[in-house]
Amino acid sequence: MHGLRRITAFDLVDLTLIVGFVAFAAFRAGGTYYSPIDTARLSKKYGPQKYSHNVEEWIVREFFQDRRDGIFVDIGSADARKGSNTYYLESALNWSGIAVDALEEHATSYREHRPQTKFLTYFVAERSGESVALYVSPTRTESSSYLRDFAAFYSISPLAERTVKTITLDDLLGRAGLTRIDFLSMDIEMAEPRALAGFDIDRFRPSLVCIEAHPPVRQQILDYFAKHEYVLVGRYFWTDLANLYFKPLYD
């Protein structure tokens, strides 16, 4: 038929890139960083309250079907409750695990509200025992990063620089005595590829990974999980435009 043409693979790639850049622009402008396509359904079933910044908590609950007594590892955990992807799991479903953040001031909230979580202050990276400069935004601490320009973009005040010890995820899990993970959450402001470089995912084989994926590092993240036979959880691709969700190809 005249005026119609077949949709090609290149069209789909272009569409994905367009959606990604539109979402990134909305995020930079302070807008909502998720799609309303599936949000109403999740809110009706699991909401309307949630602790996570966006829809992460509802997605994790649906994936695990509110399973009890699991084990989580939360990298870039920030506050124990506000914006947490794992607080509901612990407080309502009796999960336990490890929370890691480069900002030591979050430790107090974990002592007060997270008895089943061990909180540690580290910068999770490709090597242990080194130091890294962290640039902290006083007005938006959750956007603190080892990349000065990234942190500065979100800050209306001068950045504070501090030094943080590094640790690999493998070393961290080994010291904690963990041999398996059910849920891995990672949100560390462009340092995700560095953390993944120090993680033997084949050994721990988490059932679900939620990982923030800013456009500049997204391909590195996709390549890592493809190499280790993880696949995107497709039904959440349009629901949460800030994070990617992965599960093992072979359960």
N, C-alpha and C positions, 0 to 999 in steps of 0.2 A: 504493500500500500504506500502511495506517495505520502511523504511527510513523516514516515515512521522509519526507524532504523533499529538494527539489533544492538542491544547493550553488550559491550565487550568487556573483557577483563580490565582493560585500561580505564574504561569508564568507572568501574567499581573502585579501582585504586584511587582515581581522581576524587570520587565521592567521599571515600574514607579520609583522604587528606584534607578535603574541604571541611568536613565535619570536625576533624581534629583541630584544624587551625581556628575555626569559628569558636569551638569550645575553649581553646587556649586563650583567644582574645576575650571571651566572656570572663574567664578566670582572672585575667590580668586586670580587667575593668572592675573586679569585685563582684561579678555576677554569680549566678548559680551554676555550678559545674557538673550538672547531670541532666539527663534527658527526661522529660515527663512521660515518655512512652510507656514505661512499665512501673513508674513510681507510684501511681495511684493504686495499682494492684497490691504492691508490696506494703504500702501504707495501710491499706484496708486490712491486710492480714496480720501485719506485725507492728503497726504504728498506732496512733500517729507519733508517739514519743520515740526518741532515739537519742543515744549518746554520741554517735559518730557525727562528723561534720556534715556528711551528705548521706548517701544511701548504703554505705558499706555494711553497717550493722544488720540491716534487713536482708541484704544479699547473703551474708554469712549465715544468718539464721535459717534462711530458706535452703541454702546448699546443704547444711547439716541437719535440716529438719528438726531444729531445736534439740539436737542430741546432747546428752549430759556427759559430764566428766571427761571432757577432752583436754588436750594439751595445746597451748598456743605459744608462739614466740612473736613479740611485738617490737619491731625495730623502728625507732623513731616514734616512740610511744607518746611522748609529751605528757600532758596531764593524765592523772589516773582515771578521771571520769569525763571531763569536757573534751569532746572531739575524739573519744577513744573508740577504737574498733573492737576492743576486747572486754570492756567493763561489763557489758551485759552478759557475756559468756560466763564470767566469773561470778557475778552477783546473783544471777538468776538460774544459771545452768550448771554451777559447780565446776567450771573449768579452772585450770591452774596453769601457770607458766612463767615466762620470763618477759620482762619489759626492759628495753634498752633505749636510753636517750643520751645525747651528748651534753644536755643541760642538767647539771646536778640538782638544780633547785626543784625539779619535779619529784625528787625522792620523798619529800614530806607528804605529798598527796598520796603516794603509794603506801607509806607507813600507816596513814590514817584510814584509807579506804580499800586497800587491796591486800588482804591478809594472805591470799593464795598466790600472790605474784611476787617474784623476786626482781627488784628493780636494780639495774646496774647503769653506771655512767661510763659510756665509751663512745667512740666514733667507730662504727663497724666498717671495716675496710678489707683490703686484699692482703694485708700483713699485720701481724700483732707486734706490740711492743714499741711502736713508733709514736710520734706526736704529729698532730695536724692542727693548723690554724682554723678556727671556726669563727665566722662572722655572724654576730648576733644582732638582730634587730630589736631594739627596746620596745618598739610599738607592735611588733608582730613576731614574737619569738619562734612560732611554729615555722617560719620561713628562714630560719637561720641555716646557713650553708657554708661549706668549705669554699664555695665560689663567691668571692666578694661581690661581683656584679649581680649575681642572682639575689643575694640577700639585700643589696642596696635597692634593687628595683621595688621591693615591698616596704621599704622603711622610709618614714618621713623624718627620722632622727639619725644622727651619726651612728654608724655601726660600732659595736664594741667587739674587740678581738680577744679571744681566749684560746688557750692551748688545751687540747683534749687528747688523751691516750687512745691509741687504736687497738682494735682486736678483730680477729677474723671470726666469722660466725661459727666456723668449725671449732675453734678454740673455746669460744664462749659456751657452746652447747656441750663440749666435752667436759669443761670444768663444772658445769651444772649437772652432769650425769644423765643428760637426756639422750635417748637412743631413737626416739621417734617424735614427730610433730604432726598434729592434725591440721593446724592452721598457722600459716606464716603471714604476718602483716608487715609491710615494709614501706615506709614513707620518710625518706631522708634527703629530700630536696636536691636531686640530681646526682647523689652519691650511690644510687642503687646499683649501677654496674660495678662499682668498687666493692660493695658488700657481696654481691653475687660471685665475684672472682675469688672470694675466700670461703665459699660455701660448697660443700660436697652434697648437692641435693640428691644424688643417687643413693647416698647412705641414709639420709633421714626421710626422704620421700614424703613430704607433706601432702595431705589430701587436697588442700586448697591453698593457693597463694594469692593474696591481694597486694599488688605492688603499684605504687604511683609511677606514672610513666609520662613525664614531660616530653614533648616532641624531640628535643635534642638528644635524648638518651633512649628513646623508645625502640629504635631498631636494635640497639645492643641488648636490650631486655628481651625482645622477641627472639633474637638469635640464641641467647643463652638457654631459654626454655625449649626452643626447638631442638637444640643440640642434645638436651637431656630428656627428650621424648615427653615433654609436657605440651598440652594444647590449651588454647584459649577456651574459656567457658563462654560459648558464643551467645547464649541467651542474655548475658549481662553486658555485652559489648556496647549496646546503645543506651543502657540504663545508667551506667556510671562512666562518664567521659574523662574522669581524672585518673582512674585506676584500670589496670588490666587484671583479670582473674584467670589463673591457670590451674589445671588439674592434670594428673598423670594420664598419658595416652592409654596406658594399660593399668587398670585398677587391680 
